Amino acid sequence: MMGQAGIEQTRFWQSRELDGVELLHAHYIEQRFSPHVHEGFVFAVIEQGAHRFQHRGSEHLAPTGSMILINPDELHSCSKAHEQGWQYRAFYPDNTQVGGVLAELELSQQGAPSFASSVLHDPQLHRLFAELHRLLGSNASALQQQTAWREAIALLFQRHGRIPTGLAPGREPLAVARAKDLLASQLATPPSLEALAQAVNLSPFHFARVFRRATGLPPHAWLKQRRLEQARGLLKSGCTPLNVALQLGYADQSHLSRQFKQAYGVAPGEYRRGCSVTA
């Protein structure tokens, strides 16, 4: 577990679902970063402690609950600002990975977007990016991860990146109906957001907004509800919880049990037994 006193820990990985976005979860105490640049953006969520860094000719303090925003090719260096160091979650997307999402916003943007602030105090975005980082380190579906990434990037840049708000999503009933059919036919191995959007001839970001407007849910949440409905039907017909989990693509039986009980208040086994009792 991160954040243990006196222990520095790091975990670095690349997100396969996001075309290789680099991610770091670290707890540093004595680490000092010499002046350096990144070719792409840096978004970092401070979870514990405090972080001091030099950026744009000034010294900045990033305490717990803040975010650090570094534009591409900006020189910066950093060190601790608290005796126990700092713990943070960082994203290192390249310009193509960010630019692709911004292009999906269908905005007429002049020049490259950038951030005016080095330290951001925005509780909603702090929470959103912390949750996104944890999601990208989990076994969540590509559909869920790609949707969450686009929603977070859009909100960050529209709120603080000096770009327009963009148009509200329109209504695409045929695209939504087609997407529902595809998801319902692939409950065990759902397509990614990008594959689903391509199948209905929309950009991924536009598709995600259109789908949410039509159903009230992002695609992965709609899929979750259909899986639970199918699980209930299979259990009612006598299928065992283990076989239900295998048929519908749950990570394991306990994964099915958690989601089923959260939705219906009883465990799958109890539901199956109750349905087998005749009056």
Backbone torsions as a table, in degrees:
resi	resn	phi	psi	omega
1	MET	NA	135.8	179.8
2	MET	-68.7	158.4	171.1
3	GLY	89.0	9.4	178.0
4	GLN	-71.6	138.1	-176.0
5	ALA	-59.7	132.2	174.7
6	GLY	79.3	2.8	-176.3
7	ILE	-122.3	123.7	173.5
8	GLU	-91.0	134.9	-178.5
9	GLN	-139.4	145.4	177.1
10	THR	-140.2	148.5	168.9
11	ARG	-138.1	120.3	-179.5
12	PHE	-120.8	136.9	175.9
13	TRP	-156.9	169.5	175.0
14	GLN	-113.2	141.3	179.8
15	SER	-86.7	112.5	177.2
16	ARG	-63.8	-37.4	-176.9
17	GLU	-69.3	-22.2	-179.5
18	LEU	-110.1	31.1	176.0
19	ASP	58.3	35.6	171.9
20	GLY	92.8	16.4	174.4
21	VAL	-55.4	129.4	-178.4
22	GLU	-83.9	140.8	-175.5
23	LEU	-135.3	142.7	179.1
24	LEU	-137.6	131.6	170.3
25	HIS	-119.7	118.2	-171.5
26	ALA	-143.0	150.5	168.8
27	HIS	-123.8	112.0	-179.8
28	TYR	-111.5	144.9	177.6
29	ILE	-118.8	-58.1	-178.3
30	GLU	-105.4	-1.4	-178.5
31	GLN	-60.4	133.4	174.3
32	ARG	-126.2	127.9	179.5
33	PHE	-97.3	123.6	177.0
34	SER	-72.6	163.9	-179.0
35	PRO	-55.5	131.0	-177.4
36	HIS	-157.5	170.3	177.6
37	VAL	-130.9	160.4	171.4
38	HIS	-119.6	142.8	180.0
39	GLU	-68.2	-27.9	179.2
40	GLY	-113.2	-169.8	178.6
41	PHE	-72.2	159.6	168.7
42	VAL	-126.7	124.9	171.1
43	PHE	-119.4	123.9	-178.7
44	ALA	-131.6	135.4	-179.6
45	VAL	-106.2	118.5	179.6
46	ILE	-85.1	117.0	-177.2
47	GLU	-93.9	-38.7	-178.6
48	GLN	-145.7	156.8	177.1
49	GLY	71.3	-152.5	-179.2
50	ALA	-151.0	152.0	-171.0
51	HIS	-128.5	128.3	178.5
52	ARG	-110.9	132.6	179.5
53	PHE	-146.9	153.1	178.7
54	GLN	-102.0	129.5	-173.3
55	HIS	-158.1	129.6	179.8
56	ARG	57.7	37.2	175.4
57	GLY	79.4	7.2	-179.7
58	SER	-133.0	159.7	175.1
59	GLU	-94.7	138.0	-177.3
60	HIS	-127.6	148.8	177.4
61	LEU	-116.9	127.1	178.5
62	ALA	-117.3	102.4	-178.5
63	PRO	-86.8	176.1	174.5
64	THR	-53.1	133.7	178.9
65	GLY	93.3	-2.1	179.8
66	SER	-103.9	170.7	173.9
67	MET	-124.0	147.2	174.1
68	ILE	-104.5	134.0	178.8
69	LEU	-124.6	119.4	178.3
70	ILE	-121.8	126.6	176.5
71	ASN	-76.5	160.4	178.8
72	PRO	-56.7	141.1	173.8
73	ASP	63.3	23.3	175.8
74	GLU	-96.6	126.5	-178.2
75	LEU	-69.6	135.0	177.5
76	HIS	-156.5	156.3	174.5
77	SER	-140.8	160.6	-174.9
78	CYS	-157.7	162.5	179.4
79	SER	-160.8	-179.1	-178.2
80	LYS	-74.3	155.9	173.8
81	ALA	-128.9	17.5	-179.0
82	HIS	-148.0	145.1	-174.8
83	GLU	-61.0	-26.9	177.6
84	GLN	-93.4	11.3	178.2
85	GLY	77.2	-147.2	-180.0
86	TRP	-149.1	148.5	175.8
87	GLN	-118.6	133.1	-176.4
88	TYR	-150.1	163.4	174.0
89	ARG	-119.9	124.1	-174.5
90	ALA	-122.6	145.9	175.2
91	PHE	-115.1	135.0	177.5
92	TYR	-127.4	71.3	178.4
93	PRO	-79.4	146.5	173.4
94	ASP	-82.1	173.0	-173.9
95	ASN	-64.6	-31.5	178.8
96	THR	-68.5	-39.2	-178.3
97	GLN	-67.3	-36.1	175.5
98	VAL	-79.4	-44.6	-177.5
99	GLY	-60.9	-33.9	178.5
100	GLY	-62.9	-41.4	178.8
101	VAL	-68.5	-42.8	-179.4
102	LEU	-65.1	-33.0	177.1
103	ALA	-64.7	-33.5	178.5
104	GLU	-68.4	-17.7	177.3
105	LEU	-70.7	-13.9	177.7
106	GLU	58.6	46.9	179.2
107	LEU	-106.7	147.7	174.9
108	SER	-88.9	88.7	-175.2
109	GLN	-99.8	127.6	176.5
110	GLN	-93.0	117.4	179.4
111	GLY	75.2	179.4	-177.2
112	ALA	-80.3	141.4	177.2
113	PRO	-71.0	156.9	178.5
114	SER	-156.1	165.8	179.3
115	PHE	-107.7	137.1	177.3
116	ALA	-83.0	-28.8	-176.1
117	SER	-96.4	142.5	174.3
118	SER	-88.4	-34.7	179.0
119	VAL	-121.9	130.3	-175.9
120	LEU	-113.6	130.7	175.7
121	HIS	-113.5	88.5	-176.3
122	ASP	-141.0	93.9	-174.1
123	PRO	-55.3	-37.6	-179.1
124	GLN	-64.5	-45.7	-179.7
125	LEU	-70.3	-35.9	176.2
126	HIS	-58.2	-48.2	179.5
127	ARG	-64.4	-42.1	-177.5
128	LEU	-63.5	-44.5	-178.4
129	PHE	-75.0	-31.2	174.6
130	ALA	-64.9	-43.5	178.4
131	GLU	-65.8	-39.7	178.3
132	LEU	-62.1	-43.9	-179.0
133	HIS	-60.9	-44.9	177.7
134	ARG	-63.5	-39.3	179.7
135	LEU	-62.5	-40.3	-178.5
136	LEU	-71.5	-14.7	175.8
137	GLY	-98.8	7.4	-177.6
138	SER	-107.9	-175.3	177.7
139	ASN	-96.9	24.7	177.4
140	ALA	-61.5	155.0	-176.9
141	SER	-66.4	156.6	174.5
142	ALA	-59.6	-36.0	178.7
143	LEU	-57.6	-46.8	-179.0
144	GLN	-70.7	-43.6	-177.1
145	GLN	-66.2	-43.4	-179.3
146	GLN	-67.7	-34.8	176.7
147	THR	-67.2	-47.2	-178.8
148	ALA	-62.0	-39.3	178.7
149	TRP	-61.3	-46.6	-178.8
150	ARG	-65.9	-40.8	-180.0
151	GLU	-64.9	-40.4	-179.3
152	ALA	-68.2	-45.7	-179.6
153	ILE	-63.0	-42.7	-179.8
154	ALA	-60.3	-47.2	-178.6
155	LEU	-65.4	-42.1	-179.6
156	LEU	-60.5	-49.0	-175.4
157	PHE	-75.4	-34.1	178.9
158	GLN	-71.5	-32.3	-178.5
159	ARG	-84.7	-34.7	-172.0
160	HIS	-131.4	-4.3	-175.7
161	GLY	-100.1	11.6	174.4
162	ARG	58.4	46.9	172.3
163	ILE	-124.4	160.6	-178.0
164	PRO	-64.0	164.3	-179.6
165	THR	-71.7	-35.4	-179.8
166	GLY	94.1	165.4	-178.1
167	LEU	-81.7	151.3	175.4
168	ALA	-69.1	147.3	179.5
169	PRO	-63.7	142.2	177.9
170	GLY	-86.5	-168.2	178.9
171	ARG	-106.9	125.8	-179.7
172	GLU	-129.4	71.1	-172.5
173	PRO	-59.6	-37.6	-179.5
174	LEU	-67.7	-40.7	178.7
175	ALA	-64.4	-41.6	179.6
176	VAL	-65.9	-43.5	179.6
177	ALA	-63.1	-42.2	178.4
178	ARG	-63.8	-42.1	179.7
179	ALA	-64.2	-40.2	177.5
180	LYS	-61.1	-42.8	179.2
181	ASP	-62.2	-42.6	-179.7
182	LEU	-64.5	-45.0	179.4
183	LEU	-63.9	-43.5	-178.7
184	ALA	-64.5	-29.1	-179.4
185	SER	-86.1	-7.3	-177.5
186	GLN	-132.8	46.9	-177.5
187	LEU	-60.6	-38.8	-175.7
188	ALA	-75.7	-34.4	-178.7
189	THR	-134.2	73.9	-174.8
190	PRO	-66.2	149.9	176.2
191	PRO	-69.6	160.8	174.1
192	SER	-71.6	166.8	176.3
193	LEU	-59.5	-41.9	-177.7
194	GLU	-64.9	-41.9	178.9
195	ALA	-67.9	-39.3	179.9
196	LEU	-65.1	-44.1	179.6
197	ALA	-64.4	-40.1	179.0
198	GLN	-62.6	-36.8	-178.6
199	ALA	-66.2	-25.7	-179.4
200	VAL	-109.4	11.4	173.4
201	ASN	62.1	40.8	173.6
202	LEU	-129.0	158.6	173.2
203	SER	-70.4	151.9	-177.8
204	PRO	-56.0	-44.3	-177.8
205	PHE	-67.6	-44.2	179.4
206	HIS	-63.2	-41.9	178.7
207	PHE	-60.9	-45.1	-178.2
208	ALA	-60.1	-39.8	179.6
209	ARG	-70.4	-40.8	179.1
210	VAL	-63.8	-43.0	-178.3
211	PHE	-64.6	-43.7	179.4
212	ARG	-63.8	-39.8	-179.8
213	ARG	-64.0	-38.2	-176.5
214	ALA	-77.0	-33.7	-172.5
215	THR	-112.2	-16.6	-175.0
216	GLY	83.6	0.1	-176.6
217	LEU	-136.0	148.3	168.8
218	PRO	-69.2	160.2	-174.5
219	PRO	-55.1	-40.5	-177.4
220	HIS	-68.1	-32.6	178.8
221	ALA	-73.4	-36.6	175.1
222	TRP	-62.6	-42.8	177.9
223	LEU	-60.1	-41.7	179.1
224	LYS	-58.8	-42.1	179.7
225	GLN	-65.6	-39.8	179.0
226	ARG	-67.0	-37.7	176.9
227	ARG	-61.2	-43.9	-179.3
228	LEU	-65.9	-39.4	177.2
229	GLU	-63.0	-42.2	178.7
230	GLN	-66.9	-39.1	178.4
231	ALA	-61.5	-42.2	179.6
232	ARG	-61.5	-43.3	178.8
233	GLY	-64.0	-41.3	179.7
234	LEU	-66.3	-41.9	178.4
235	LEU	-63.6	-41.4	-179.8
236	LYS	-62.4	-31.6	-179.9
237	SER	-83.6	-0.7	175.4
238	GLY	105.5	-0.3	179.1
239	CYS	-67.1	140.6	-179.2
240	THR	-74.6	153.6	178.5
241	PRO	-56.1	-37.9	179.7
242	LEU	-62.6	-45.9	179.5
243	ASN	-67.0	-35.2	176.0
244	VAL	-61.5	-46.5	179.6
245	ALA	-59.4	-42.7	-179.5
246	LEU	-67.1	-41.3	-177.6
247	GLN	-68.1	-34.7	-171.6
248	LEU	-101.3	5.1	172.6
249	GLY	83.3	19.0	174.0
250	TYR	-70.8	151.1	-178.1
251	ALA	-59.6	-38.3	176.6
252	ASP	-166.3	-177.3	-177.1
253	GLN	-66.2	-35.3	-179.7
254	SER	-66.9	-32.6	176.5
255	HIS	-62.5	-46.2	175.5
256	LEU	-60.0	-45.3	-176.0
257	SER	-61.2	-43.2	-179.2
258	ARG	-62.1	-49.4	-176.8
259	GLN	-68.5	-38.2	-178.3
260	PHE	-65.6	-43.6	-178.7
261	LYS	-69.6	-36.0	176.8
262	GLN	-61.8	-34.5	-177.2
263	ALA	-84.6	-40.3	-169.7
264	TYR	-117.1	-7.3	174.5
265	GLY	84.6	-4.1	177.6
266	VAL	-133.9	157.0	177.8
267	ALA	-74.7	155.1	-179.2
268	PRO	-56.3	-41.0	-179.7
269	GLY	-62.9	-41.1	179.6
270	GLU	-66.9	-39.9	178.2
271	TYR	-62.4	-45.3	179.4
272	ARG	-60.5	-44.3	-179.3
273	ARG	-64.8	-41.6	-179.3
274	GLY	-63.2	-37.3	-179.4
275	CYS	-74.3	-20.0	-178.6
276	SER	-84.2	-10.7	-179.5
277	VAL	-82.4	123.1	178.2
278	THR	-95.1	144.8	-178.7
279	ALA	-70.9	NA	NA
